[in-house]
Amino acid sequence: MAADHLDDYIDAVSKALALPVEEAWRPAVRANLEVSLRLARLVDEFALPDETEPACVYTA
């Protein structure tokens, strides 16, 4: 996602959630979103075989 698309996304989500994002916060919000998207891409691109089973749920 290009920086201008990220800015558009930040604006749209901010408006949808009625959550104001001050101009001073925008670089940090954009940086966090870039990292989150990069990590999500790694997870999305990791191929799993069709027979992969979900892990058990452990509780302590």
Secondary structure, 3 states (H helix, E strand, C coil): CCHHHHHHHHHHHHHHCCCCCCCCCHHHHHHHHHHHHHHHHHHHHCCCCCCCCCCCCCCC
